[in-house]
């Protein structure tokens, strides 16, 4: 199986229940061999799925009141499956399909009913709220087939950023390339935040690059954020976790996203994680007797990065969430506003 296929499987299927999810451990950028990903989602005029008490009680999902048999007939009328074994995993499998109406490829996630329903409900609701965005893989439709769930998304050809970095030996990337990628992802996350959604698992593996554009995928751990309400779902991935999650302090999911984007930008610019010696295997979150010290960003001295880039990273990786920079402030930062008009030099179509 290709790196892209494995990555898609790992990031789209390998997630935990939002209320009881565990932290995903990762090692050093140069030690880990990821289970990469690539895939997801395209656009069409379909009716949105609705939540139904009839099927799964108060957390139930159903598509327009259809019975499982009717849902399967509707699915087969709309989609042809071209690759039924694109990727498989503990939480189900991903198929590549063809939408007969839009004439576009789609990704179909088939997930067994044993999967916590809140995980499915969260991803479907997020897809409904987000709608279409040029840097987010689009959710199309949900089906209940009785013995499993099926979610249909836009399919995106491309490589995830971890696979790309691994293929280059984790070589630091040009600032223009990183600036363009970060701008795309911040715009995607900003859009999510305006829809009251925090992604909560932003990482290299959850960002695809295709034709010079960056796409955010996998909302399996997302949270719907109410005004002023802090989250107590301790979820995410090692090295990308904001310090509040590691310390088990209720946190702002949107500010947690900013921190994670800062880790992504740091890794792209320097080829290493900013705090990997602290976060490997979540040792601080696992041992309450070892409280996480205040984080201080230290930049590698063997990579030349501009002062403006470092200033932005310091704002995104700020330990204090109340002081940490916001998405709006990132997009107004001098390092971002000098974005070049030329396409990505190194990552155009990896």
N, C-alpha and C positions, 0 to 999 in steps of 0.2 A: 504494500500500500504506500502511496506517495506521502511525503511530508505534509502536503496540503490536505490530503484526505484524512490522515491521522489527526492533524490539527483541528480540522472541522469537527471530527468525532469527539475529541477530548474536550473542546470548549463548548460545543453545542449540547452534547449529551452528558458529559461528566460533571454534573452539578448536584448540590445538596439542597435539601429543604431549607427555605429561607429562615425559618424560625429556629432550626437546630443545626444549621450548616456549620461545617468545620472549616478551619483555615487550610487552604491548599498549600502544602509545603513545596518550596522550590529551592534549588541549590544555587551555586554560583552560575552566572551566565556562561562561563566556560566549562562548567562541570556537567550541566544538565543536558540531557538529550530529550527535547520536548516531545510530547505527543501533539504535534501541530494541529493546524486547522485551516480550513478555508471553506467558504460556502456561505450560504444563506441567500436568501430572499429576493421579488420583482413586482410589478404593479398591475392592478386590474380593478375593474369595478365589481366588487363583490359585497354582499351584505355582511355586516359585522356579526361575529358570534355573540350570543347572549348568555347570561348566566341563568341556570335553571335549577331550582330546588328539586325538580322531579327526578333528575338523573343522579346527582351526587349530594343531596341535601343542601345545606346552606352554602357549601363551597362548590356546588355543581357547575358544570359547563355543558352547554348544549348548543348546537348550531341551528338557529332559527326554529327550534322546537322539533327538529327532525328526529325520528327514531334512528337507531344505529343502522338498520337496513337501508332506510331512505338516505342516510348520510353517505353510505358506501356507494349507492347508485349515483348520487349527485357528484361524488368525487370522481367516479369513473367516467361520467359524462364530460367532466371538465378537464381532467388530467390524464395523460399517458405516462406511465413510469418507464423511463429509459434505462435506468441503472438501479436495480433494486438492492444492490449490495455495495453501494458506494462507501459506506462506513458502518461499522457495528460497534456496540459497546454495552456496558453494564446497564445503561438506561434506555436501551433501544437501538434504533438504527436511523441512518439518514439515506434517503433515496433521491435520485435526480429524476425530475419529472418534466413534462412538457405541457404548458397551458395551451389548450386548443383555441381559447378565445383570444389571448394576447399574443400567441405565437412566440412565447418566451420560455426559457428554462426556469424551473422552480426547484427549490430544495424542500423536501418533505421529511419532517421529523416524526417518526413513529415512536411513541413512548408508552410503555405498558401502564395499565391502571394501578399497578403497585407503587408507581412514583407518587410522592406526596402531592395531593391535588393543589395545594397552595402554590407550589412551584409552577404548575401549569397555568393556574389562574393568573398569577403575577405576570408571566410572560405574555399571555394573551391580552390582558388588560393594558400592559405597557404598549404592546403593538397597536392596539386601538387608539390609545391616547397620542402616541407619537405620530402616527400617520406616515406621510412621506417626507423624507429629507434627503438631500443629495449625498450625504455622508453617513447614512444609516441604512442597513439592509432592511427592506420593508416587509412587514407582516401582512399576509394576505387573508388567510382564513383558517378556522379551526373546525375539525371534524371529530365526532365521537363515534367510533366504530364498535362500541360495546366492550371489546376486550382490550382496546388501546386508544390512545389519543393520537391525532395527526394534526400537525401544524404546518402550514404551507407558507413559505417565504420566498422572497426574491433570491435568485441564485447569483452569486458574484464570483466570477473567475478571479483568481489572484492568490498571492502568497501572504501569509501572516508575517508580521514584523519579526517575530522570534525566529521563524524559519529563515527569513532573509538574513538576519544578523548571524545566525549560525552558519549559513552558507558563505558568509564573508569572513569567517573567523572572528566575529565580533569586532570588526574594524570600526572605529569611530566614523560617523557620517558627516558630510558637509553641512554647515549650518543652514544653507539655503534649503536643502532637502528636508532637514528636521523642522525648520520653520514652517514649510508648506504642510507637512504631515500634521504637526501640532495644531496649526490653524484649522485644518479640516476637522480634527477630532474635537477641538474645543468648541467649534460651531455645532457639531453634532451633540455634544454633551450639554451645551447651553440650551439647545432646542429641547432636549429631554427635561432639563430643569424647569423650563417654562411650562412644561406639561406635568409638573410635580413628580417627575421620575428621577431617581438616582440610580445609576447603573450598578455601582458597588463591586464591579469586578473588571475594571479597566486595566489592561495589561497588554504586553506586546502580542500575545497570542490571540487577543480579541480585536485586533486591528488588521484589516486586510488592505493591501495595496493593489490597485488595478488601474492601468493606464494613467498613472500619475496622480490618482485620487486615493484618499484614505477613507475606509469605511469602518464604522463601529458595529460589531456584531455581538450576539449572545447576551440576552437580557434575563438569563435564567436566575440570577441572584438579585435582580433589581428590586427596588423598594418604592412604593408610592408614598411620598412624603407629604404629610399634612403641615400646615403653617405652624412653624415654631416647635414642631414635635421632633424630638431626638430619637434616633434608632438604637435599639438594643440587640439587633441581629449581628452577631459576631461572625461576619462572613467576608470572604475575599481570598487573596492569595499572598503568601509570604513575599516579602520585599516590596510589595505595592501597598501594604496596609498603612493607613494613617495611624499615628501613634495613639490616638484615642481608642481605636479598636484593640490594639495590642495591650493597652492598659485596662481594657474592659470598662471604659468610661462611655456613657451614652454620647452619641456623636451625631453630627449633621452629615447625612449621607451625601449631600451635594458638595460639601467641603472635603469629604473623603474622596470624591471623584477627582477634585482638583489635585489633591496630593498624589493620587495614583497617576494622573497625567504628567505630573512633575517627574515621577520615577521613570515613566516611559521616555520623556524627553531627555532626561539625564543619561539613560542607557543608550539611546541613539547617538548622543553627542560624544560620550566617553567610552562606550563599549562595556561598561560595568554598571552594577546597581549602586545607588548612593549609600545604602545602609545594609548591605547584605551580611556584614559581620554581626549585625545586631539582630536581624530578622530571620536568619536561616533556621528553619524548623520551628519558628515561633517560640523560641525558648523562653522569652519573657512572658508571653501570654500563657505558657504552660506552667510556669512556676511563679505563683504570687509573691514568693519571698524575694524575687529578683525584679523589682520594679524597673520599667524601662526608663533609662536616664533621658534628660532633655536632648533632643536631636540637634546636631550641628552639622551642616553640610560641609564636607571637605572635598575639594575638587582635585582630581588627579593632576599631577604636575607635568606629565608626559604628553598631554593633549592640549593643543592651543585652541581655546574657545574665547569668544569675545566677552568683554565686560558686560554688555547688555544681556547676552544670553545667560551669563551667570547670575545677574541680578534677577532675571525672571525666574530662574530655577530656585533661587533663595526664597522668592515670594510664594512659589507653589509648594515648596517643601518645608514651609514654616511649621514648626512644632505646634504653635498655638493656633487652633482653628479659628479663633475670633480675629486673628491678625492675618491669617492666610489670604492670599489674593483670590479674587473671584473670577469666574469666566469672563465677565464683562471687562474686568481690569486686565486680564491676560490679552484680550483682543485689542486693547488700547495701548499695550506696552510697546515702547519704541522698537524692541527687537522683533516683534510681530508685524508692526506697521510698515517695516522696510521690506516686506515680502517682494521677491523678484517676480518678474513676469515670465521668466523662462521656466520650462517644465522641470520636473525632478531630473537631476543629472544621473543618479545612480539607481533609483528605484522605480523607474518609469513603468516597467511591465515585468517585474520579477514574478 
